[in-house]
Amino acid sequence: MQQLTPYELLGGAGVVRWLTDRFYDIMDTDPQVKSLRDMHPADLAGSREKLYMFLSGWLGGPALYMEAYGHPRLRARHLPFAIDEAARDQWMYCMNKAVAELVCEDELKAKLIEAFYGTADFMRNR
């Protein structure tokens, strides 16, 4: 029997879109992450779309980002931004809140947060 991907366990495209939008809504409105928000363009539409496309493939769904842009090269694409522990923690704050609102199943929630943390920590360049 084939094991379901996180993408499938979450519920597919609509849920991944919701997670992405909720993440950016938190980033856009929560004063605790102002310095993280300031690293992003005023209009978050492009950021939302790219994160949605990336998460789709990263979670085991359609490889939308790779199809449109090629390999994500996450670390290289983030080098222009000063990403330190504080930025990582602010990013995780937003993602933790979004995941907590979306995912009810504790084991899936823990696995997602662990995976997101590993990726966010890998982005640090300061």
Buried (B, 14 or more C-beta within 10 A) or exposed (E): EEEEEBBEBBEBBEBBBBBBBBBBBBBEEBEEBEEBBEBBEEEBEEBBBBBBBBBBBBBBBBBBBBEEEEEBEEEEEBEEBEBEEBBBBBBBBBBBBBBEEBBEEEEBBEBBBEEBBEBBBEBBEE
